[in-house]
Amino acid sequence: MSPNETDAVKRQRSCTAARISTVEEETSDDSHSDSEMEEEAIYINDPVHGMLEIHPLCKAVIDTPEFQRLRFIKQCGISYFVYPGATHTRFDHSLGVCYLALKVVKRLNELESNAVSPEESLCIQLAGLCHDLGHGPFSHFWEYFVSYATNTKFHHEDMSIKIFDYLIEKNSLREKFAKYGLYDEHLQLIKDLIMGTPSRYKTMTPELFLFEIVANKENGLDIDKYEYLIKDSYFFGTEVSPDFERYLTCLKIVEDPELGVKHIGYREKLKTNIISVFKHRAVMHDIGYQHRVCKKIEAIQ
């Protein structure tokens, strides 16, 4: 090979190397851009509700050890001794409440434009997801046990708040929350929504209806109750359960003209449905939650 040919080969190799380097840089940039793309919702198949849409921030909470422990806590305690199919968990129930929260928010925003902001919507979903973090084994019997053992009044809602705070700090989720526009005041809102009462979030807020979705202290009709009655009925094998879709279509936002606050209201035609919810709850206590066999096993515990 002549000197001129050698120089030509070298120049060609140099150009080829430069092109490869450029391609690698572009590929690296594309990869970097992909990693910064907005995370998408995940979908989980539920035997009762079908496909659940779960926000990526909710997924980050679900993936923590503190939330995963709910997989090992049965929703109905020892009721599976009477109803063998009732082995569903607090994990299943919490996902369901999170999903129903999203459905209610979408409905309220259909009724009144921007009734619930995107940040408030996410807070409501997270409250639904985390409202049962404080539960221990054997369902509500755990509360009686801890109260008796410590000579204090134990409420799982209070423990849910404590575990939620711990979960955020332990798993360094503040940055993740901030990515979606949630800061300290929103963390407080989530805890208020779990308790069903506003505290520091927008003191005297006119949007009291926000606190009547997950845990309704106004009249007891909330998505937590709907979800557990629907799901428990399914796994108990009972023939009927509350009609959530009818509840959803009959929702409305009503304003108290004297106090200037807004509440969740219901159309007149939902009256029979509302009555049936509380009747069904009484039936579920009679045939399941307070079943004589369950109470005897609890006494043995």
N, C-alpha and C positions, 0 to 999 in steps of 0.2 A: 504494500500500500504506500502510495507516494505521500510526501509531507502535506501536499494540498488536500488529498483525500482524508488524511488523518485529522487535519484541522476542521474539515467539513463535518466529519463524524462527531468530533468533540462539540461543535456548535449545535448539531442536531440533538445530541444527548442533553446539552445544556438547556435547549429550548423545551425538550420533552420533560426534563426535570422541573422546569419552571411551570409548565402546564399542570403537571401532577400536583405540585405544591399549591397552585391556585385552586385546583379542584378540591384538594383536601381541606383548604381553608374555607371554601364555600360550603362543603359538606359539614364541617365543624360548625359554621355559622347556622346552617339549617337545623342541625341537631340542637344547638343552643336555643334557637327560636322555638323549636318544638317543645323543649322542656319548660319554656316560659309561657306556653299556650295555656289559656284558661282551662282548668280542670272541668270535666264533664260530670253530670250526675250519674250515679250508678243505679241499677235496677235489680231488685231482689224479688223473687217469686214467693208470694205468700199464699198459703192454702185457702185463706178466707177472702182476702182483698184482691188477689191477683198480683199484678206486677206493681211493686212499690217503687216510686221515684224517690231517691235519696240524694240530697245535696252533698257535694264533695266535702264541705266542712263537717256535715253530720257524719260522713264516712270516717273522717279523721278522728272524731270522738268515738265512734263505734270500734275503731281499731285499737283503742287503748285497753290495757289490762283491766282497768277499773270498770269499764263497760262490759268487757268480755266475760267477767265473772257472772253476769246476769244469765249467761247460757246455762249455768249450773244451778239456778234457783227456779224451781217450778212455780208457775204462775198461781196455781191453786193449791199450793202446799201438798198436803197428803190426800187430797181428794181423789188421786189416782188409785187409791186403795178401793174406792167405790166405783169410780169410772176409769177403767184402765187406759182409756184414750187420752185422759187429761194429764198428759206429760209435757204439755207446752210450757214455755218458760217466760220469765220476765223479759228476756231478750226479745222474744217474738212479739210480746205485747208492746214493748217500747218502740219497736220499729213500726208497728201498726199505728200507734198514737202519733208518731212523727209524720206518717203518711196522711192520716186524717187531718192533721193540723194544716198541712199544705192544701188539702182540698177545701177546707173551711176558708182559709185565707183567699184562695182563688175565687170562691163564691162571694165573699164580702167585697172583693175588688170589682166583681161584676156588678154588684148592687150599687156600689158607690166608688167612683173613680179615685184611686190612690187612698182608699180607706186605710189600708195597711201598707206601710213603706216596705221596700225590699229588705231593709235591715230588720224591721220589726217582724216581717214574715219569717226570716231566718231564725230570729230569736224564739218565735213561737214554735217552729219546728224543733229547735234544740231543746226547748222546755218539754215538749212532748216526748222527745227522745230520752231525756235525763230525769224525768219526774220520779222514776222508781229506782234510781241508783241506790237509795238508802235501804232497800229491802234486804232482809237476811233470809235464812232458810225457814221452811215451814210457813211461808206467807205471813199473815198478820199475827200468827201465834208468836213469832219472834219478838214482836213489839211487847206483848204481854210478858214474855220471859225476861227481856232486858229491863223492863220497868220494875218487875218484881225483884230481880237480882240486884239492881242498883238503887232501888228505892227512889227512883226518879220517873218522870213521865217521858217515855221514849216515843217519838213520832218519826216515822220513816221519812216524812217530808223534810224535817230538819236535817236528818242524816244525808238525804239526797243533796242538799245544799252544800254540806261540808265535803262530801265526796266530789261534787262538781268542782268546787274550788281547788281541791287537791289534784283532781284530774288535769285541770288546766295548767297548774304549776309543774306538776311532776312530769308531764309530757311536753312541756315547753310549747303550748299551743297558742300563746298570746299573739305571736307573729302570724300564725295561720288565721286566727280570728281577725286580726287587723287587715289582712289581705282582702277580706270580704267586708271591710268597713265596720267591724264590731270592736268596740273598745270597752273601757271600764263601765261606762253607763249602760252598755248593752249587756254586759255580764250580769250587772245588777238586775236589769230587766228580765233576763232569763230566770234568775232566781225568784223574782217577784211573780213571774208567770207560773212557776212551779207551785208556789204557795197560794196563788190566786188572789193576791192582794198587792196593790202598788205601795212602794215605800219611798225610795229616793228618786225613782225614775219619773221625771215630769210630775212632781208633786201636784196633786189635785188635777191630774190630767183629765181632759174631757173624754179621752178614748178609753173609758173603763171597760168597754167591750173586749179589749185585748186580753183582759184578765178573766174573761168568762168563757174562754175557748178550751184551755187545757184543764184547769181546775176551777170550776164555776162555784164560788162561794155564795153567789146571789140566789141560785135556785137548785144547784146540784146537777143540772143537765149539761154535761160537757163531753168532750171526745174521749176522755179517759174512760168514763162510764160506758159510753157506747162501744168502745173497742173491746173492753174486757167482757162485757155481756155478750157481744157478738161472737168473740173468739172462744170464750168459755163454753157457750152454748154449742158451738160447733164440735168441740172436743169432748163435751159431755154426751153429745149425741141427742140433744133435745130437738124437738121438731120446729120450734119457732125461735126467733131472735129479733131484737129491735131493728127497725127499718131506718138505717142511717141515710140512705139516699133521699127519703122523704123529708127527714130532718134538714138535710142540706138545701133542698129546694124551697123549704118554708122559712128559712132564716131571713132576718132583716135587721137593719140597724135602726134603733129608735133613740130619739133624743128626749131627755127630761128637760122640759122648758124652764122649770124652776131652778134646777141646779146647773143646767147647762152642760150636762154630761151625757155621753152616749152609752147605750147598753145593747146587748144582743136581744132581739125580740123574735117572736114567732108568729106566723100567720094563724088565724083562728082555726083553720082546718087541721093544724098539727096537734090540737088538743088531745084527741084520742091516742095519737102516737106517743105523746109525752106521758100520758097516764099509763100506757102499756109498758113504757121503759121502766117505771118504778114498780109496776106490778111484776114485771119479769125479774127485776132484781130481787124482789121478795121471794119469788119462786126459786131462783137460783140459790138463795141462802137456805131455803127449806130443803131442797133436794140435793144440794151439793156442799156449799161452804160450811153450813152448820149441821150437816148430816150426822146422825147419832154415832155412826162408826168413826167418822173423822174426829168427833169430839172425844170419843173414848181413846183413840190412838194418841191424840194430843195430851190427854190426861196421863197416859203411860209415859210419854216423852218427859 
